[in-house]
Amino acid sequence: ADKPEESTGLRGLESRRATYRERLTRLSTQVKQERMLADLADEAASARGKVERLTAELDGVRHRHTDRESILHELGEHFHGEVSGIELPWLDGSGTLDPGSYLPLIDGQRFQQLSSGTKGAVNIAYSLALLAYSVRGTSVAEGGPYLPHFLIVDGIRKNIGANPADRGLADRLYRRAHVTALHLMERGEGQIIVLDNDGPPEDLVRSGAVRLVPLSYDAPLGPGVSPADTGEDPHT
């Protein structure tokens, strides 16, 4: 038979072992819980980061949308002014811009639906509107538009016609180009060049508001430009 002291020692060891096992179980459970909490904290931090990034993207999209609406509105006002100024014949001339493409709409008609003569006039009006918008008072450094302050109109009377009403329309296009050129002069930057066989209205020429540069087959280059500047043989 076991001695009393040995039995007591054995029971003590078993009790201690049970205590340790119970403590180990509690610690294991606690470690698992701590790991779960750590994983949840990591997931929460990751989700928070995604939410912040998505929120920033959403703010950017909203900002761009607001900017886009503002640009469309301002550019549309310039275009409406140009269309009103040229007084398109046979049309009411309610010029607006398509919010999807930024292209002209005349009396609800898309640019592609217009006649060739009206297309030519509307295209010039649209180009003048872009030019007016580009010099509206804000430089690129200040967040202004990345648009050139320069416009060449090749054949301002092209496809318009030659009857009195057509000539009147062409003259009004010249006058609108002159108004835009005055804004460029006020800013001290930019230029409008119009190529035309017939030239601007006589009153604009007499007023000195435009500078005529005559070109011909014998003298095809602008003042101060020699054939040597172009690299071409003047005898060919």
WOWOWO-V54895 format. One record per residue. RES is the residue in one letter. PSI is psi in whole degrees, 0 to 359 (999 if undefined). BURIAL is 1 if it has 9 or more other C-alpha atoms within 8 Angstrom, else 0. Layout:
res: <RES;RES>
psi: <PSI;PSI>
burial: <BURIAL;BURIAL>
This chain:
res: <A;D;K;P;E;E;S;T;G;L;R;G;L;E;S;R;R;A;T;Y;R;E;R;L;T;R;L;S;T;Q;V;K;Q;E;R;M;L;A;D;L;A;D;E;A;A;S;A;R;G;K;V;E;R;L;T;A;E;L;D;G;V;R;H;R;H;T;D;R;E;S;I;L;H;E;L;G;E;H;F;H;G;E;V;S;G;I;E;L;P;W;L;D;G;S;G;T;L;D;P;G;S;Y;L;P;L;I;D;G;Q;R;F;Q;Q;L;S;S;G;T;K;G;A;V;N;I;A;Y;S;L;A;L;L;A;Y;S;V;R;G;T;S;V;A;E;G;G;P;Y;L;P;H;F;L;I;V;D;G;I;R;K;N;I;G;A;N;P;A;D;R;G;L;A;D;R;L;Y;R;R;A;H;V;T;A;L;H;L;M;E;R;G;E;G;Q;I;I;V;L;D;N;D;G;P;P;E;D;L;V;R;S;G;A;V;R;L;V;P;L;S;Y;D;A;P;L;G;P;G;V;S;P;A;D;T;G;E;D;P;H;T>
psi: <146;149;150;319;327;320;318;320;322;317;326;320;318;322;318;321;318;321;316;320;318;319;320;319;315;317;320;316;319;319;317;317;318;320;319;317;320;317;318;321;319;317;321;318;318;316;321;319;318;318;318;318;317;322;319;319;318;317;320;317;316;319;315;322;318;317;318;316;320;316;314;318;313;315;322;323;318;315;318;320;320;315;319;323;326;348;70;126;153;6;153;331;26;90;124;180;141;122;343;321;348;6;160;148;123;116;39;356;136;160;320;340;350;157;164;318;317;322;315;314;317;323;319;316;320;319;320;324;318;319;317;321;324;335;34;359;0;126;165;322;333;12;16;176;147;72;144;148;44;138;131;124;111;101;75;337;6;129;5;323;182;4;171;320;321;318;323;319;316;320;321;326;319;317;321;321;324;318;315;321;325;320;322;319;323;324;343;26;151;165;146;126;127;125;126;135;330;331;174;171;148;322;327;322;314;328;347;13;339;156;121;133;95;137;150;176;326;331;75;355;159;167;135;3;126;160;331;331;335;347;12;153;115;346;0;999>
burial: <0;0;0;0;0;0;1;0;0;0;0;0;0;0;0;0;0;0;0;0;0;0;0;0;0;0;0;0;0;0;0;0;0;0;0;0;0;0;0;0;0;0;0;0;0;0;0;0;0;0;0;0;0;0;0;0;0;0;0;0;0;0;0;0;0;0;0;0;0;0;0;1;0;1;1;1;1;1;1;1;0;1;1;1;0;1;1;1;0;0;0;0;1;1;1;1;1;1;0;0;0;0;0;1;1;1;1;0;0;1;1;0;0;1;0;0;1;1;1;1;1;1;0;1;1;1;1;1;1;1;1;1;1;1;1;0;0;1;1;0;0;0;0;1;0;0;0;0;1;0;1;0;1;0;1;1;0;0;0;1;1;0;0;0;0;1;1;0;1;1;1;1;1;1;0;1;1;1;0;1;1;0;1;1;1;0;0;0;0;1;1;1;0;1;1;1;0;0;0;0;0;0;0;1;1;0;0;0;0;0;0;0;0;0;0;0;0;0;0;0;0;0;0;0;0;0;1;0;0;0;0;0;0;0;0;0>
